[in-house]
Amino acid sequence: MTQVPQTFLDALAVRTWCGLALRALGRAREEIDAINVYPVADGDTGTNLYLTLESAATAVEAVFAGYGTGSGEPALADAVRAMAHGALIGARGNSGTILAQLLRGMAQVLADDGDASHIDGPGLRLALRRAADSARQAVARPVEGTVLTVASAAADAAERADGDCRTVARAAYEGARTALAATPGQLAVLERAGVVDAGGRGLVAVLGALVEAFTGEAVREPPARELPVREPAARELPVRESLLREIPRPQGAGSVPAPVPDGDAPAHARVAATERCADAAGPGGPAFEVIYLLEADDAAVARLRARLDALGDSLVVVGGDGLWNVHVHVDDAGAAVEAGVEAGRPYRIRITHFGLGDVHTGRERPPRERAQRAVVAVVPGEGLAGLYAESGATTVLARPGEPPASGELVQAVRRAHAREVVLLPNDADLRHTAAAAAEQARTEGIRVALIPTRSAVQGIAALAVHEPGRRFDEDVVQMTSAAGATRYAEVVVAERQSWTTAGICQAGDVLGLIDGDVAVIGADVTATARTLLDRMLQAGGELVTLVVGDEAPETVAAQLEARVRESYLAVDTVVYRGGRQGALLLIGVE
């Protein structure tokens, strides 16, 4: 991509920067993952940085899309606020969370004058200074030789630069690059491994993209290894095993779930749990990474910081204005979540177990052998995530209004750690995203088959006939056939007045959709669902699957089951709880 050189930062430059930075992190991702040894040698810093910036870039693109063609472009303030918010809600891991705060710090300066169309060199200097300072303040116990050191060096160098944005950006990049090369001398674990800091390496790539956005010229990439190392080092990095279930969003202090007990977990999770005993009990460090978004006020977050700091380490709390991203490493994951519930309302909770080796001390263990075959599925609610996981699938949670990006699907395919993967998007709108993820995984040597499931109930049908012992092609054919033979429907509430295939609906109407088209418009959820089910069963069927959302009436499932028993004697019914899945009810008929 050839950029037109410019001397100031405006909304278009922010958009260009995000795109170039995402491309740079994409190129460097595997290298950054490989040198990731601090604070935990879990080999995912590059991936986490990429996913964080992908969320930021997507938010900026959405702002530009809102202006349409020929209607001008957004203000600088709109673009940088979107960038910061996207990074905050999409932040992954320790380094991704810090990157989100760096972008937020910049946005606070760049959006200070909401009417300004652009800023010049002095404004960029202030933004880089605020970014470095706010990121350091967000970390409970800052450590030198990390991304914080690199960010501070970039800000220091920028402050010494006198000129336009091109001059300031290049100075910041060179200052960061010099600081990165010095990180092994500041942190013993980096020196032993013979690598620079992984998070700092990612920040240098992001700053290099900023230089390219202004100058149109690509910068030289810094080396990842600054010291002599023995050849096997990269291969010996421990592998991380993730808990495949995400904790449901808490509804109150009394509903905080603990980590899944080993006896109740699926077989693959029990294997990981068996291997964690020595790690969790040993001196190496906490056993779990806990991340969640939190809606809370400043005073509650201050108390939360103190409590989490006492529970574990690697504590980073970023955000503001009522929305925060919390990251911490702990042994008691349930206590970390409970602390969030007491502070406010936590959601998008992710708990990851550092398995297969003590990643805090770098104790070596053999790499985990790849499975022959796995299933990766996108699911719309926590309840279905548990159901799919119990069936052996690796899940990606898609919350209402937050579809997963292709990078998240690629990461899930990698996490499945199999030679062959069946990918179930379970949403017609995710077809292109899933196809891009499958293509990326294939370039990494993974055989991926994409089954175009358009609903989670089709995915359930496909998973029911999944047989890992079959030839891959035969298994895919059987799963595809089962999904295709399942008609799907959903019951939702209309958000606005609209024309539909069943007539005009008003905001608040209950809509029944069959295979994606509105078939019923009603006022009552249960009555609409009953009419919808009758229409589906008119064409025949042997099994009805009902997935009930949290916001559906408590009696809807029982009434629909009774309807099937009374009117369709040869048809069986199975009911699942879907959690916060967007739709009030999902229906599948096989």
Secondary structure as UniProt FT lines:
FT   STRAND          9..10
FT   HELIX           11..34
FT   HELIX           45..67
FT   TURN            69..70
FT   HELIX           76..90
FT   HELIX           93..110
FT   TURN            114..115
FT   STRAND          118..119
FT   HELIX           121..138
FT   TURN            144..145
FT   HELIX           147..160
FT   HELIX           165..182
FT   HELIX           183..185
FT   HELIX           188..193
FT   HELIX           198..215
FT   HELIX           231..236
FT   HELIX           253..255
FT   HELIX           262..264
FT   HELIX           267..281
FT   STRAND          288..295
FT   HELIX           298..311
FT   STRAND          312..320
FT   TURN            321..322
FT   STRAND          323..330
FT   HELIX           333..343
FT   STRAND          345..353
FT   TURN            359..362
FT   STRAND          371..379
FT   HELIX           382..390
FT   TURN            391..392
FT   STRAND          394..397
FT   TURN            400..401
FT   HELIX           406..416
FT   STRAND          418..424
FT   HELIX           428..430
FT   HELIX           431..443
FT   TURN            444..445
FT   STRAND          447..450
FT   HELIX           456..464
FT   TURN            468..469
FT   HELIX           472..484
FT   STRAND          487..493
FT   STRAND          498..500
FT   TURN            501..502
FT   STRAND          503..505
FT   TURN            507..508
FT   STRAND          510..514
FT   TURN            515..516
FT   STRAND          517..522
FT   HELIX           525..537
FT   TURN            538..539
FT   STRAND          543..549
FT   TURN            550..551
FT   TURN            554..555
FT   HELIX           556..567
FT   TURN            569..570
FT   STRAND          572..579
FT   STRAND          585..589
//
